[in-house]
Amino acid sequence: MTYRTAAAAAALLTAATAMAVPSTATAAPAPAPCAASNMVKETLPNGTTWQLCWRMNDKAGLVLEKVSVASQRYPQSVQVLDSIRLAQLNVPYDSGDTEYNDLTTYGFGGSSLQTLTGDDCKGGSARVGSDGSEQPERRKVLCVSAEQSGLAYRSADDRAVLSKAGQDLVLRAISKVGWYEYVTEYRLHDDGQISARLGATGDLSPNDYVNADRGWPIGKDARDFAAMHYHSAFWRVDFNLAGKGHEQVEQYDSKLDGRGTTATRLKTTRTAITKEGTFSKVNQRWWRLVSPTSRNEDGHKRSYELVAGADDRYEGHPETKPDVTFTEKNACEKWATENTLDPACPRDKKSILDFARDKATLTDPVMWVRVGFHHVPRDEDQSPMPLHWQGFDLLPRDFTPMNQLTPDTRTGANGAPR
């Protein structure tokens, strides 16, 4: 849970800095990845610097591109993502009578994108940008803030106690679709982790009250049964580790493996995923995308791991069953479902299932992540409805040889103690 005050958050947020100066007089400056008005470059108090480009898409809402990170210990900026954005929000009601695909039908940009006001960006910086519509309107639509994230680490020995609070660079936008108001949020942690989240607030639909087996009573006594429903959110994630791309996908599974001297043994196996496909979680399974060429200072290949959080899988559609889908990058594969909006693209690839069906070889993979939330209303949802969140984390694995926040007194603790 985020805890902050306006003064604390304002103190954490640093001003955007200029592009790096060439190291030699003859070196050409690196081209800016985007216009200054669409760039965020912020240094958090622990010394971690995130740089990225942002824009608003009429359907997806907030889009982050060219995301890079550097730290005091590892000052060379290294790219993580080429892009990340929402790719669909499927909202079927338990009654079976109502269903929406909010992104492709209504969109999170354009008129749905809300102008930030009041406490929407308290303590942060509200950025002006286009709303992503065909006739773009420029208004305050992106909140950029630095927020404390709690304890980053603690380690005690007989000499000292090392304890450090962490900070996040937070980017959020708000979109109103019907009675719901959605908060698209990305939290860029000072240890290199990225958290993608979708929050829902606003109000329960006044048009969706049902019988007792499809809803929850929120009026006085046993009446006013607010309809239960699903929110199946999809994200499209395109990595570009160290700016080199062409990541390889690996799946890891840990299973019981006999008995050791005092406990049951576990064996972890790696499976290379070389073809397009859909995949689901089982106990002790996870995935990472690893650069085949970029290595950290220890000689280990850089990668990012998908960390899935709480999830309710909607079984009513085949395309909402997979937890993660890996496909070969294709400019015409834009939306996880209802992928038929672009007249210049084939209409036979309607969903992630169609994208992955031909099992093409993965040379430049795109990751589609689905996270579901079954909303069973409660009295406390009225009114306004408290924010509820769904999402996932991208965790750096071997991206740097040590923790990006490692203090100077622990720089020798790399590998087994000697």
Phi, psi and omega in degrees: 000134180283133174230123183198162170241165181298320182293318182294316181294321180295326179290328181287324187285126180258158181288151177297140183252164183284165176295155184297144178276137179303146184284340178231160183293333185266349182288134177283139179294144178294136180294140178294136182290343180195173178296152182302326180291341180252013181251141170239123175223109186227141176252121179281159184304332178279001174098001178277133180245125174252137174230138181200166171251148178224153175202167177250131175256142185299331180261313186278339187077229185291128177237129174255139181221155175051056183272123181230157181221146173216162179219171178299321182283327180233080191286347179286119181293131182235131181285143178250303187242144166277320176195156172211137180197165171291147182235353172175155170222105181265126185232087174265140178269147184299338179292339184080004183257348185222136177204142179228150164243093196296324184287310185282337180270317185246315181090150177264354176256199179058225183290342178285333183289127186269142172284129184287134182206174177056232180268011182304326183224038183297125181086354179247194180242120179272119184264142178271135178199173177289148178275002176086002181278172181295326173247081192299135174254131182263122180204175180285107187233346182238129174259127176242122181214159172250129186227141176293140184249005182099196183289123180276319176197162172209133178211126183242139170224190184284358179256321185196164171252121177259121183218132185219132173276143181260163176226152176240143164270121188244130176239128182215150175223157184237132179232138179250119178233111184065231180270346181272148170237124187252136178251110174273121187224137172235126179249117181258106187280157182282358173259009177097353180285150176235129178246125177255126185221149172235122179253147179236131177216205183096234183216152171295145181295126179288352182263357187239080172237135192227192179277177191295329184277353179242359184214183182232133183288121179241356174267183181292133183063204186269075179205172181058068181275102178290135188292134171284149182199169182250152166234104176257105183261139177242141172240147173251121184239122179242106180284162172202067188297124180060021180073009184261331177066199179056043181295157175253142182261132179230139175247137181240135178228135176246131182223158178300143186216059176081196187239132173271196182290330182230345184208169176291138179273155173238144176237128180255127181242150179251134175239122177283127177261105186254350181238155176302148179179168176251146187218152180229155182285144164228173181301132177062044175235139176206167184231153171219154173248124191238138177286133178282348187232331185270130182234152174278182185292346174273358181085012180264143181294133178290143178204167170232139183255138173278122177247108182275140179256209179299141187204135170248115182276126177274121186268000186283343179230141178295330183281347176262006179275317180295144176276326181213143178230135177246126180228159173286138184302130183211122184298337181272354179261091191252325188234139185296329173220164182053044182276059185229019187278332185272113182293343179276357183248153178301145182264002182274346179259086188269339184208176179302331178295321177290324179301319188268353190296326183278358174055043179296151178294135180275111174246335177215080193284148169245137181253127176251120184248128176250133176227124184253153175220120177269110184271107172259104187303161180217165179306321185291351180282000177233135342213141000288162180288130174299146179299132167238145193241151169215148182169199184203172180238149170247115189253125177295132178231110183065020178292323173231158184289339177218174175308133180297344179256010182306126178286162184302326183290349182244012183294339179276356184271057181247111184095188181295140179300138179231000000 
